[in-house]
Amino acid sequence: MLKVLVACGCGMGSSQLLKKNCSIVLKKLGVEHRICQTSMDEARVTARNYDLILVGENFVNHLKVKEGTIVIGLKNLMNTKELETKLRESGILR
């Protein structure tokens, strides 16, 4: 099971929508997953517990992750096409 963290500045609006879109895309791709959403402050503390982290591009370098964790920065958190493309390119869907 893929452990996914989605985060935005406050952990409320954008991350909730990203969580929904991420779930839709991962289901479409047949990936068993569990998604948690949070603020960037909380993500900095918990990032090491996840296999995949999705954030806005401006937050990518704000996280310290364990080896093997993939961090994907999105230009548009609501764009499912961008999300699917970046998931495929990341190699996490093997």
DSSP file with accessible surface (Angstrom, degrees, kcal/mol):
  #  RESIDUE AA STRUCTURE BP1 BP2  ACC     N-H-->O    O-->H-N    N-H-->O    O-->H-N    TCO  KAPPA ALPHA  PHI   PSI    X-CA   Y-CA   Z-CA
    1    1 A M              0   0  129      0, 0.0     2,-0.5     0, 0.0    32,-0.2   0.000 360.0 360.0 360.0 131.3    0.0    0.0    0.0
    2    2 A L  E     -a   33   0A  22     30,-2.6    32,-2.3    49,-0.0     2,-0.7  -0.673 360.0-146.7 -81.8 124.5    1.3    3.4   -1.0
    3    3 A K  E     -a   34   0A  68     -2,-0.5    48,-2.1    30,-0.2    49,-1.9  -0.854  23.1-172.5 -95.7 117.0    1.4    5.9    1.8
    4    4 A V  E     -ab  35  52A   0     30,-3.0    32,-2.5    -2,-0.7     2,-0.4  -0.901  14.9-165.9-117.9 138.3    0.7    9.4    0.5
    5    5 A L  E     -ab  36  53A   1     47,-2.5    49,-2.8    -2,-0.4     2,-0.4  -0.984   4.1-169.3-120.3 129.5    0.9   12.8    2.1
    6    6 A V  E     +ab  37  54A   0     30,-2.7    32,-1.9    -2,-0.4     2,-0.3  -0.964  14.1 178.2-115.4 137.0   -0.7   15.8    0.5
    7    7 A A  E     +a   38   0A   0     47,-2.2    49,-0.4    -2,-0.4     2,-0.3  -0.991  14.2 174.3-142.2 148.2    0.1   19.2    1.9
    8    8 A C  E     -a   39   0A  10     30,-1.5    32,-1.4    -2,-0.3    35,-0.2  -0.822  53.7 -79.0-137.5 179.8   -0.6   22.9    1.4
    9    9 A G  S    S+     0   0   42     -2,-0.3    31,-0.5     1,-0.2    32,-0.5   0.903 126.8  14.1 -50.3 -52.4    0.2   26.1    3.3
   10   10 A C  S    S-     0   0  102     29,-0.2    29,-0.3    30,-0.1    -1,-0.2   0.567  97.6-123.7-103.6 -13.4   -2.6   25.7    5.9
   11   11 A G  S    S+     0   0   14     27,-0.3    28,-0.2     1,-0.1    -2,-0.1   0.747  85.2  84.7  78.5  23.5   -3.6   22.1    5.4
   12   12 A M  S  > S+     0   0  138     26,-0.1     4,-1.3     3,-0.0     5,-0.1   0.627  87.8  15.2-120.0 -84.2   -7.2   22.9    4.7
   13   13 A G  H  > S+     0   0   49      2,-0.2     4,-1.9     1,-0.2     5,-0.2   0.981 125.9  35.9 -67.8 -64.5   -8.6   23.9    1.3
   14   14 A S  H  > S+     0   0   54      1,-0.2     4,-2.6     2,-0.2     5,-0.2   0.898 118.0  51.1 -62.6 -41.0   -6.1   23.1   -1.4
   15   15 A S  H  > S+     0   0    0      2,-0.2     4,-2.5     1,-0.2    -1,-0.2   0.859 106.9  54.9 -68.0 -31.9   -4.8   19.9    0.3
   16   16 A Q  H  X S+     0   0   99     -4,-1.3     4,-1.9     2,-0.2    -1,-0.2   0.937 112.0  43.2 -64.6 -44.5   -8.4   18.6    0.7
   17   17 A L  H  X S+     0   0   90     -4,-1.9     4,-2.5     2,-0.2    -2,-0.2   0.900 113.9  51.2 -67.8 -39.6   -9.0   19.0   -3.1
   18   18 A L  H  X S+     0   0    0     -4,-2.6     4,-3.0     2,-0.2     5,-0.2   0.902 107.5  53.8 -63.9 -39.5   -5.6   17.6   -3.9
   19   19 A K  H  X S+     0   0   71     -4,-2.5     4,-2.3     2,-0.2    -1,-0.2   0.934 110.2  47.0 -59.6 -45.7   -6.4   14.6   -1.7
   20   20 A K  H  X S+     0   0  130     -4,-1.9     4,-2.1     2,-0.2    -2,-0.2   0.944 115.1  45.2 -61.6 -49.0   -9.6   13.9   -3.6
   21   21 A N  H  X S+     0   0   27     -4,-2.5     4,-2.5     1,-0.2    -2,-0.2   0.894 111.6  52.7 -64.0 -39.7   -7.9   14.3   -7.0
   22   22 A C  H  X S+     0   0    0     -4,-3.0     4,-2.9     2,-0.2     5,-0.3   0.923 108.6  50.4 -62.1 -43.3   -5.0   12.1   -5.9
   23   23 A S  H  X S+     0   0   27     -4,-2.3     4,-2.4    -5,-0.2     5,-0.2   0.925 110.2  50.4 -62.0 -42.2   -7.3    9.4   -4.8
   24   24 A I  H  X S+     0   0   91     -4,-2.1     4,-2.2     2,-0.2    -2,-0.2   0.942 113.9  44.3 -60.8 -47.5   -9.2    9.5   -8.1
   25   25 A V  H  X S+     0   0    4     -4,-2.5     4,-2.0     2,-0.2    -2,-0.2   0.930 113.7  48.9 -66.5 -45.2   -6.0    9.3  -10.1
   26   26 A L  H  <>S+     0   0    0     -4,-2.9     5,-2.9     1,-0.2     4,-0.4   0.900 111.7  49.7 -64.9 -37.9   -4.4    6.5   -8.0
   27   27 A K  H ><5S+     0   0  145     -4,-2.4     3,-1.3    -5,-0.3    -1,-0.2   0.927 109.2  52.6 -63.1 -43.5   -7.7    4.4   -8.2
   28   28 A K  H 3<5S+     0   0  139     -4,-2.2    -2,-0.2     1,-0.3    -1,-0.2   0.878 111.2  47.1 -57.9 -37.9   -7.7    4.9  -12.0
   29   29 A L  T 3<5S-     0   0   40     -4,-2.0    -1,-0.3    -5,-0.1    -2,-0.2   0.441 116.6-115.6 -86.3  -0.8   -4.1    3.6  -12.1
   30   30 A G  T < 5 +     0   0   66     -3,-1.3     2,-0.6    -4,-0.4    -3,-0.2   0.774  62.1 150.8  74.4  29.0   -5.0    0.7   -9.9
   31   31 A V      < -     0   0   31     -5,-2.9     2,-0.3    -6,-0.1    -1,-0.2  -0.833  43.7-137.1 -99.6 121.7   -2.7    1.7   -7.0
   32   32 A E        +     0   0  132     -2,-0.6   -30,-2.6    -5,-0.0     2,-0.3  -0.605  43.5 161.3 -73.1 131.1   -3.7    0.7   -3.5
   33   33 A H  E     -a    2   0A  35     -2,-0.3     2,-0.4   -32,-0.2   -30,-0.2  -0.952  41.9-149.0-151.1 163.9   -3.2    3.8   -1.3
   34   34 A R  E     -a    3   0A 124    -32,-2.3   -30,-3.0    -2,-0.3     2,-0.4  -0.983  24.2-160.3-137.0 126.8   -3.8    5.7    1.9
   35   35 A I  E     -a    4   0A  20     -2,-0.4     2,-0.4   -32,-0.2   -30,-0.2  -0.929   9.1-174.3-116.8 133.2   -3.7    9.5    1.8
   36   36 A C  E     -a    5   0A  40    -32,-2.5   -30,-2.7    -2,-0.4     2,-0.4  -0.921  11.5-152.1-117.5 146.9   -3.3   11.9    4.6
   37   37 A Q  E     +a    6   0A  50     -2,-0.4     2,-0.3   -32,-0.2   -30,-0.2  -0.906  25.7 145.4-119.2 149.7   -3.6   15.7    4.2
   38   38 A T  E     -a    7   0A  23    -32,-1.9   -30,-1.5    -2,-0.4   -27,-0.3  -0.957  45.4 -81.6-163.0 178.5   -1.9   18.3    6.3
   39   39 A S  E  >  -a    8   0A  26    -29,-0.3     4,-2.6    -2,-0.3   -30,-0.2  -0.478  44.8-108.8 -85.8 165.2   -0.3   21.7    6.5
   40   40 A M  H  > S+     0   0    4    -32,-1.4     4,-2.1   -31,-0.5     5,-0.2   0.877 118.9  58.1 -63.9 -35.7    3.3   22.3    5.4
   41   41 A D  H  > S+     0   0  115    -32,-0.5     4,-0.7     1,-0.2    -1,-0.2   0.941 111.8  40.0 -59.3 -46.9    4.3   22.9    9.0
   42   42 A E  H >> S+     0   0   91      1,-0.2     4,-2.1     2,-0.2     3,-0.7   0.879 110.7  59.2 -69.8 -36.3    3.0   19.4   10.0
   43   43 A A  H 3X S+     0   0    0     -4,-2.6     4,-2.0     1,-0.3    -1,-0.2   0.876  98.1  59.5 -61.5 -35.8    4.4   17.9    6.8
   44   44 A R  H 3< S+     0   0   91     -4,-2.1    20,-0.3     1,-0.2    -1,-0.3   0.846 111.3  41.6 -60.8 -32.2    7.9   19.0    7.7
   45   45 A V  H << S+     0   0  108     -4,-0.7     3,-0.3    -3,-0.7    -2,-0.2   0.859 124.8  32.6 -83.0 -37.4    7.6   16.9   10.9
   46   46 A T  H >< S+     0   0   22     -4,-2.1     3,-2.4     1,-0.2    -2,-0.2   0.454  82.6 105.8-104.0  -0.5    5.9   13.8    9.4
   47   47 A A  G >< S+     0   0    0     -4,-2.0     3,-1.6     1,-0.3    19,-0.2   0.812  72.1  65.6 -54.0 -33.2    7.4   13.6    5.9
   48   48 A R  G 3  S+     0   0  134      1,-0.3    -1,-0.3    -3,-0.3    -2,-0.1   0.626  91.4  65.6 -67.6 -10.3    9.7   10.7    6.8
   49   49 A N  G <  S+     0   0   93     -3,-2.4     2,-0.3    16,-0.0    -1,-0.3   0.378  92.5  76.1 -92.0   5.1    6.6    8.5    7.3
   50   50 A Y    <   -     0   0   30     -3,-1.6    16,-0.2    -4,-0.1   -46,-0.2  -0.839  60.1-152.2-125.2 155.6    5.4    8.5    3.7
   51   51 A D  S    S+     0   0   50    -48,-2.1    19,-2.4    -2,-0.3     2,-0.4   0.742  90.9  24.7 -87.9 -31.2    6.3    6.9    0.3
   52   52 A L  E     -bc   4  70A   0    -49,-1.9   -47,-2.5    17,-0.2     2,-0.4  -1.000  63.9-169.0-140.2 135.1    5.0    9.8   -1.8
   53   53 A I  E     -bc   5  71A   0     17,-2.6    19,-3.1    -2,-0.4     2,-0.5  -0.995   5.1-162.8-128.5 130.7    4.4   13.5   -0.9
   54   54 A L  E     +bc   6  72A   0    -49,-2.8   -47,-2.2    -2,-0.4     2,-0.3  -0.965  25.3 144.8-116.0 124.8    2.5   15.9   -3.1
   55   55 A V  E     - c   0  73A   0     17,-2.3    19,-2.5    -2,-0.5   -47,-0.1  -0.910  53.7 -76.3-144.6 171.5    2.9   19.7   -2.6
   56   56 A G  E >>  - c   0  74A   7    -49,-0.4     3,-2.3    -2,-0.3     4,-0.5  -0.392  50.9-108.4 -67.3 151.6    2.9   22.9   -4.6
   57   57 A E  G >4 S+     0   0   92     17,-1.9     3,-1.1     1,-0.3     4,-0.3   0.837 117.3  62.4 -52.8 -35.5    6.2   23.4   -6.5
   58   58 A N  G 34 S+     0   0  113     16,-0.2    -1,-0.3     1,-0.2     3,-0.1   0.630 104.1  48.5 -69.2 -10.9    7.2   26.2   -4.2
   59   59 A F  G X4 S+     0   0   41     -3,-2.3     3,-1.9     1,-0.1    -1,-0.2   0.496  79.0  98.6-105.7  -4.2    7.2   23.8   -1.2
   60   60 A V  G X< S+     0   0   42     -3,-1.1     3,-1.0    -4,-0.5    -2,-0.1   0.887  85.5  46.2 -54.6 -44.8    9.3   20.9   -2.7
   61   61 A N  G 3  S+     0   0  155     -4,-0.3    -1,-0.3     1,-0.2    -2,-0.1   0.408  95.7  77.3 -83.2   7.3   12.6   22.0   -1.1
   62   62 A H  G <  S+     0   0   89     -3,-1.9     2,-0.4     2,-0.0    -1,-0.2   0.435  82.7  80.0 -93.0   0.0   11.0   22.5    2.4
   63   63 A L    <   -     0   0   20     -3,-1.0     2,-0.6    -4,-0.2   -19,-0.1  -0.886  60.6-154.3-116.8 141.0   10.8   18.9    3.3
   64   64 A K        +     0   0  154     -2,-0.4     2,-0.3   -20,-0.3   -16,-0.2  -0.957  29.4 179.0-107.9 120.6   13.4   16.4    4.5
   65   65 A V        -     0   0   47     -2,-0.6   -17,-0.2     4,-0.1     3,-0.1  -0.799  30.1-100.1-122.3 163.0   12.4   12.9    3.5
   66   66 A K    >   -     0   0   83     -2,-0.3     3,-2.1   -19,-0.2    -1,-0.1  -0.370  56.4 -80.4 -75.3 159.1   13.8    9.4    3.9
   67   67 A E  T 3  S+     0   0  196      1,-0.3    -1,-0.1    -2,-0.1     3,-0.1  -0.360 119.8  28.0 -59.2 134.2   15.6    7.8    1.1
   68   68 A G  T 3  S+     0   0   67      1,-0.4     2,-0.3    -3,-0.1    -1,-0.3   0.186  87.3 124.5  97.2 -17.5   13.2    6.4   -1.5
   69   69 A T    <   -     0   0   15     -3,-2.1     2,-0.5   -17,-0.1    -1,-0.4  -0.608  52.6-144.4 -75.8 134.7   10.4    8.9   -0.7
   70   70 A I  E     -c   52   0A  44    -19,-2.4   -17,-2.6    -2,-0.3     2,-0.5  -0.883  10.2-163.2-104.1 129.4    9.3   10.8   -3.8
   71   71 A V  E     -c   53   0A  39     -2,-0.5     2,-0.5   -19,-0.2   -17,-0.2  -0.961   6.8-166.4-111.3 123.4    8.3   14.4   -3.5
   72   72 A I  E     -c   54   0A  11    -19,-3.1   -17,-2.3    -2,-0.5     2,-0.5  -0.954   5.9-155.1-113.9 126.3    6.3   15.8   -6.4
   73   73 A G  E     -c   55   0A  11     -2,-0.5     2,-0.4   -19,-0.2   -17,-0.3  -0.851  11.8-156.3 -99.1 131.7    5.7   19.5   -6.8
   74   74 A L  E     -c   56   0A   3    -19,-2.5   -17,-1.9    -2,-0.5   -16,-0.2  -0.894  18.9-156.4-111.2 138.1    2.7   20.5   -8.8
   75   75 A K  S    S+     0   0  163     -2,-0.4     2,-0.5     1,-0.3    -1,-0.1   0.886  96.4  26.7 -71.3 -42.6    2.1   23.8  -10.6
   76   76 A N    >   -     0   0   77      3,-0.1     3,-1.6     1,-0.1    -1,-0.3  -0.934  69.2-161.7-126.6 106.8   -1.6   23.4  -10.3
   77   77 A L  T 3  S+     0   0   30     -2,-0.5   -56,-0.1     1,-0.3    -1,-0.1   0.679  91.9  51.3 -62.8 -17.2   -2.9   21.4   -7.4
   78   78 A M  T 3  S+     0   0   69    -57,-0.1     2,-1.0     1,-0.0    -1,-0.3   0.501  81.6 103.0 -99.2  -3.8   -6.2   20.9   -9.0
   79   79 A N    <>  -     0   0   65     -3,-1.6     4,-2.1     1,-0.2    -3,-0.1  -0.678  46.4-174.4 -87.5 102.9   -5.0   19.6  -12.4
   80   80 A T  H  > S+     0   0   61     -2,-1.0     4,-2.7     1,-0.2     5,-0.2   0.813  83.6  57.7 -68.3 -28.5   -5.5   15.8  -12.5
   81   81 A K  H  > S+     0   0  156      2,-0.2     4,-2.5     1,-0.2    -1,-0.2   0.931 108.2  45.6 -66.8 -44.8   -3.7   15.5  -15.9
   82   82 A E  H  > S+     0   0   30      2,-0.2     4,-2.7     1,-0.2     5,-0.2   0.930 113.7  50.9 -61.8 -44.0   -0.6   17.1  -14.4
   83   83 A L  H  X S+     0   0    2     -4,-2.1     4,-2.4     1,-0.2    -2,-0.2   0.945 111.4  46.1 -59.9 -49.6   -0.8   14.9  -11.4
   84   84 A E  H  X S+     0   0   30     -4,-2.7     4,-2.4     1,-0.2    -1,-0.2   0.926 112.9  50.4 -61.9 -43.4   -1.2   11.7  -13.4
   85   85 A T  H  X S+     0   0   66     -4,-2.5     4,-2.5     1,-0.2    -1,-0.2   0.937 112.6  45.7 -60.2 -47.0    1.7   12.7  -15.7
   86   86 A K  H  X S+     0   0   50     -4,-2.7     4,-1.6     1,-0.2    -1,-0.2   0.862 110.8  53.3 -69.1 -33.5    4.0   13.5  -12.8
   87   87 A L  H  X>S+     0   0    0     -4,-2.4     4,-0.7    -5,-0.2     5,-0.6   0.937 111.5  46.1 -63.9 -44.9    3.1   10.2  -11.0
   88   88 A R  H ><5S+     0   0  141     -4,-2.4     3,-0.8     1,-0.2    -2,-0.2   0.919 114.0  48.3 -62.8 -43.0    3.9    8.2  -14.1
   89   89 A E  H 3<5S+     0   0  146     -4,-2.5    -1,-0.2     1,-0.2    -2,-0.2   0.779 101.0  66.7 -69.0 -26.0    7.2   10.1  -14.6
   90   90 A S  H 3<5S-     0   0   33     -4,-1.6    -1,-0.2    -5,-0.2    -2,-0.2   0.728  98.6-131.3 -69.9 -24.2    8.2    9.6  -10.9
   91   91 A G  T X<5S+     0   0   21     -3,-0.8     3,-0.9    -4,-0.7    -3,-0.1   0.457  74.8 117.8  86.1   0.1    8.6    5.9  -11.2
   92   92 A I  T 3 < +     0   0   37     -5,-0.6    -4,-0.1     1,-0.2    -5,-0.1   0.710  62.2  68.7 -74.2 -15.7    6.5    5.3   -8.1
   93   93 A L  T 3         0   0   46     -6,-0.5    -1,-0.2    -5,-0.2    -5,-0.1   0.214 360.0 360.0 -91.6  17.3    3.9    3.3  -10.1
   94   94 A R    <         0   0  253     -3,-0.9    -2,-0.0    -6,-0.0    -6,-0.0  -0.027 360.0 360.0 -58.7 360.0    6.0    0.3  -10.9
